[in-house]
């Protein structure tokens, strides 16, 4: 008997957080994101919208975030 592996639930969402930007002589030298901000009014970017509530709880549970990505 073959077992199927369920596909992982995945959702990408965005929300506004405070960002401090330092500019020296016209160049951005540092960007600091205040990550203790609770998730508020998340917006789905990609993935399963039914998973949004659970994903927000996971993002807001105090776990350390794996990395920050700046730019595209």
C-alpha positions, 0 to 999 in steps of 0.5 A: 500500500502506498502512502501519500504525503500530505502537502504542507500548509503554506501561507505568506502574509504581510503586515505593517511594523515599525521600521527605523531607517538610518541614512548617512550622506544620502545612503541607507546605512542601517534598517532596523525592524522592531519585531516585537510588534504583534501581527495586526491586520495581516494580508495574504500574499500567497498560499492557503487563506484558510491557514492564515489564522494558524500562521499568524498565531505561529508568527506571534508566539515568541519564537525567534525568526530565522532571518530577515530578507531585505529587497527583492 
